[in-house]
Amino acid sequence: MSTAFYTHRDCALHDMGPGHPESPARLAAIEDHLRSTGLDAALQWREAPVVPESALVRAHEAGHVQRLTALLKRLQDEHETLALDPDTTACPHTAAAVARAAGAAVAATDAVLDGEVTNAFCSVRPPGHHATRGGVMGFCFFNQVAVAARHAVEARGLDRVAIIDFDVHHGNGTEDIVAGDGRILMCSFFQHPLYPYSGAVPSAGNLLNVPVAPYTRGPAIRDLVQQQWVPRLEAFAPQMLFISAGFDAHRDDGLAQLGLLEDDYAWITEQLVALAERHCSGRIVSCLEGGYNLAALARSVAAHVGVLCRS
């Protein structure tokens, strides 16, 4: 078995303007580092397909999907750019990028469930975990991890899946979508207070939110994973794991103030791989979220993917 690596050139064309931290250079930095280290040879490289609308509406309101799709299509056709919130801008290439990003997550889910690969990493952008049922925010348009998790339970018939979010920002959009859905357990840690200034009090019982203070470093994060995440995940016994893999909690990332290093991301991934092997035949789909220092992002993704490859 092997690790699939889903990406697509369309995801690199989405551009929110000069100086924006969520830049096309993020994907190039990841791929360059994988190739320079030789890790690329251990991966099954796959092109992300376009997501079907039927998959999007499992996680998002149908009217929102239709309105946003129409808006992005108009910008594509008219070669226009439009700011949708202070942080999130759509350009003529955004329609294709968001379709491929969500499509990668769904395709990866099917590939893992069909036994084609053991696990998968989706190197896609824009990220997704701030996208709510009916809204765009925080660099995010559609929520690919939530779309994939709902695809697993509603289209593929799983009874229990878990979403693990280790981005430095609270995945408010994912929480909005899955809160109260007993088929999905969401575990996360995030710096607090920090954008989007939510999550300290979870909105439903299927959410394990662990806010952490600025300047928290790796040893404390490892303790919370062992003491809080692992017991809850063991009791839930998920049939598949989905990871919102943000790497902006890295010490060198300028958008926040946590202190994780590459070894910490590898260690977290090892814990999740071991849990997946105990409960769900190793089935994991991981999707890129944040991470804005290019060198730290590339090294951290390699550490994460390297563990997936060894499982």
C-alpha positions in Angstrom: 0.0 0.0 0.0 1.1 3.6 -0.4 0.4 7.3 0.2 -1.4 9.3 -2.5 -0.5 12.9 -3.0 -3.3 14.9 -4.6 -2.7 18.3 -6.2 -3.4 20.3 -9.3 -1.9 23.2 -11.1 -5.2 25.1 -10.9 -4.7 25.3 -7.1 -1.5 27.3 -7.7 -3.3 29.9 -10.0 -5.6 31.2 -7.3 -4.0 34.5 -6.2 -5.3 37.0 -3.6 -2.8 39.7 -4.4 0.8 40.8 -3.8 1.9 40.2 -0.2 -1.0 38.0 0.8 0.3 35.2 3.0 -1.9 32.6 1.4 0.1 32.6 -1.8 0.7 30.3 -4.8 4.3 30.0 -3.6 3.1 27.7 -0.8 2.4 24.7 -3.1 5.6 25.3 -5.0 7.7 25.3 -1.8 6.1 22.0 -0.7 6.7 20.3 -4.0 10.3 21.6 -4.3 11.2 20.3 -0.9 9.7 16.9 -1.5 11.7 16.6 -4.7 14.9 17.8 -3.2 14.6 15.3 -0.3 13.6 12.4 -2.5 10.4 12.0 -0.7 8.4 12.6 -3.9 9.5 9.1 -5.1 7.6 7.5 -2.2 4.3 9.1 -3.2 1.6 8.3 -5.7 1.1 11.6 -7.4 -2.5 12.1 -8.5 -4.3 15.0 -10.2 -7.2 16.4 -8.2 -10.5 16.1 -10.0 -13.3 18.7 -10.0 -15.7 18.2 -7.1 -19.3 17.4 -7.9 -21.9 19.8 -6.5 -23.6 16.9 -4.8 -20.6 16.5 -2.6 -20.5 20.2 -1.7 -24.1 20.4 -0.6 -23.5 17.6 2.0 -21.5 20.2 4.0 -22.8 23.6 2.7 -26.2 25.1 2.2 -27.4 24.5 -1.3 -28.2 28.1 -2.0 -24.7 29.2 -0.8 -23.0 26.6 -3.1 -25.1 27.9 -6.1 -24.5 31.6 -5.3 -20.8 31.2 -4.7 -20.3 29.0 -7.7 -22.1 31.5 -9.9 -20.1 34.4 -8.5 -16.7 32.6 -9.1 -17.8 31.6 -12.6 -18.7 35.3 -13.4 -15.3 36.4 -12.1 -13.6 33.8 -14.3 -15.6 34.8 -17.4 -15.1 38.5 -16.9 -11.5 38.3 -15.7 -12.3 40.2 -12.5 -11.1 40.2 -8.9 -13.4 40.7 -5.9 -12.8 41.0 -2.2 -15.3 38.8 -0.4 -14.1 39.8 3.1 -11.1 41.7 4.4 -8.9 38.6 4.2 -10.4 36.7 1.3 -10.3 37.7 -2.4 -11.5 35.8 -5.4 -9.8 36.1 -8.8 -10.5 34.7 -12.2 -8.7 31.4 -11.3 -10.4 30.9 -7.9 -13.4 28.9 -9.3 -11.0 26.2 -10.7 -8.9 26.1 -7.6 -11.8 25.6 -5.1 -13.3 22.9 -7.3 -10.0 21.0 -7.4 -9.3 21.5 -3.7 -12.6 20.0 -2.6 -12.4 17.4 -5.4 -9.0 16.2 -4.1 -10.5 15.6 -0.7 -13.4 13.6 -2.1 -11.2 11.6 -4.5 -8.7 10.9 -1.8 -11.5 9.6 0.5 -12.7 7.2 -2.3 -9.2 6.0 -3.0 -8.5 5.2 0.6 -11.9 3.5 1.2 -11.5 1.5 -2.1 -8.2 0.2 -0.9 -6.1 1.8 -3.7 -3.9 3.5 -1.1 -3.5 3.4 2.6 -3.7 7.1 3.1 -3.5 10.4 1.2 -2.3 14.0 1.5 -4.1 16.8 -0.4 -1.6 19.6 -1.3 -4.3 22.0 -2.3 -5.3 25.6 -1.8 -7.2 27.7 -0.9 -7.6 26.2 2.6 -11.0 25.3 3.9 -11.5 25.1 7.6 -12.9 28.6 8.2 -15.6 28.1 5.5 -19.0 27.8 7.2 -22.2 26.2 6.0 -23.2 29.4 4.3 -20.2 31.7 4.3 -16.7 32.5 3.0 -14.0 33.8 5.4 -10.4 33.6 6.5 -8.9 32.7 3.1 -11.5 29.8 2.7 -14.3 29.2 0.2 -15.4 25.6 0.5 -14.6 23.4 3.5 -12.9 20.4 1.9 -12.3 18.4 5.1 -16.0 18.7 6.1 -17.1 17.9 2.5 -14.9 14.7 2.6 -16.1 13.6 6.1 -19.7 14.0 5.1 -19.0 12.1 1.8 -17.5 9.3 3.9 -20.6 8.9 6.1 -23.4 9.9 3.6 -22.1 8.6 0.3 -19.8 5.8 1.5 -21.8 4.5 4.5 -19.4 4.9 7.3 -20.9 5.2 10.8 -18.1 7.1 12.6 -15.3 9.4 11.3 -13.0 11.8 13.1 -11.7 15.2 12.1 -8.4 16.3 13.6 -7.5 19.9 13.2 -4.0 21.1 14.3 -4.0 24.4 12.4 -3.1 27.3 14.8 -6.5 28.9 14.1 -9.8 27.5 15.4 -11.6 25.6 12.6 -14.8 27.5 13.1 -16.2 26.6 9.8 -15.8 22.9 10.4 -17.3 23.3 13.8 -20.3 25.1 12.3 -20.8 22.3 9.8 -20.4 19.2 12.0 -21.6 20.4 15.4 -24.2 18.0 16.7 -23.5 15.4 14.1 -22.9 12.3 16.2 -21.3 10.5 13.3 -18.3 12.9 13.3 -16.0 13.7 16.2 -13.8 16.8 15.8 -10.7 17.2 17.9 -8.6 20.4 17.7 -6.1 22.6 19.4 -5.6 26.2 18.5 -4.0 29.4 19.8 -6.5 31.5 21.9 -7.2 34.3 21.7 -6.5 34.5 17.9 -8.5 34.8 14.7 -11.4 33.9 14.4 -11.8 34.4 18.1 -14.0 31.4 18.7 -14.0 27.9 19.9 -13.0 28.3 23.6 -16.4 26.9 24.4 -17.5 24.1 22.0 -20.9 24.4 20.6 -21.8 20.7 20.8 -20.8 17.4 22.5 -19.1 15.9 19.5 -16.4 18.6 19.6 -13.2 18.5 21.6 -11.7 22.0 21.4 -8.4 22.7 23.3 -7.5 26.4 23.3 -3.8 27.0 24.1 -2.0 30.2 25.1 0.4 32.1 22.9 4.0 30.8 23.1 3.0 27.3 24.0 5.7 24.9 22.7 5.8 21.3 21.5 6.1 19.4 24.8 2.8 21.0 26.1 1.1 20.2 22.8 2.2 16.6 23.0 0.8 16.3 26.5 -2.6 17.6 25.5 -2.7 15.2 22.5 -1.9 12.3 24.8 -4.2 13.3 27.7 -7.2 14.7 25.8 -7.3 13.8 22.1 -6.2 10.2 22.3 -8.6 9.0 25.0 -11.6 10.6 23.3 -10.6 9.2 19.9 -10.0 5.7 21.3 -13.5 5.8 22.9 -15.1 6.9 19.7 -13.2 4.3 17.6 -13.5 6.1 14.2 -13.6 4.2 11.0 -11.6 6.9 9.2 -9.5 9.9 10.1 -9.6 13.3 8.4 -6.9 15.8 9.2 -7.0 19.6 8.7 -3.3 19.9 8.5 -2.3 23.5 9.2 1.4 24.1 9.9 1.1 27.7 11.1 1.6 26.7 14.7 5.3 26.4 13.7 7.7 28.5 15.7 8.8 30.4 12.5 5.3 31.3 11.3 4.6 35.0 11.6 0.8 34.8 11.7 0.7 33.4 15.2 2.8 32.7 18.3 2.9 29.0 19.0 6.2 27.1 19.1 5.9 23.8 17.2 8.7 22.3 15.2 8.9 19.7 12.4 9.5 16.9 15.0 6.3 17.9 16.8 4.3 17.5 13.6 5.9 14.2 12.9 5.1 13.0 16.5 1.4 14.1 16.2 1.2 12.3 12.9 2.7 9.2 14.5 0.0 9.2 17.2 -2.8 9.6 14.6 -1.3 6.8 12.3 -1.1 4.5 15.3 -4.7 5.2 16.2 -5.9 4.7 12.6 -4.1 1.4 12.5 -5.9 0.3 15.7 -9.3 1.3 14.6 -9.6 1.8 10.8 -7.0 -0.1 8.9 -4.8 3.0 8.7 -7.3 5.0 6.7 -6.4 8.7 6.8 -7.0 11.7 4.5 -5.1 14.8 5.3 -5.7 18.2 3.7 -3.4 21.2 3.7 -4.8 24.2 5.7 -2.5 27.0 6.9 1.3 27.5 7.0 2.8 30.7 5.7 6.5 30.7 6.4 7.5 28.9 3.2 10.6 27.1 4.5 8.9 26.0 7.7 5.8 24.9 5.8 7.8 22.8 3.4 9.8 21.1 6.1 6.7 20.5 8.2 4.7 19.0 5.3 7.6 16.7 4.6 7.7 15.5 8.2 3.9 14.9 8.2 3.9 13.1 4.8 7.0 11.2 5.7 5.2 9.5 8.6 2.2 8.8 6.4 4.5 7.1 3.9 6.0 4.8 6.5 2.7 3.6 7.8 
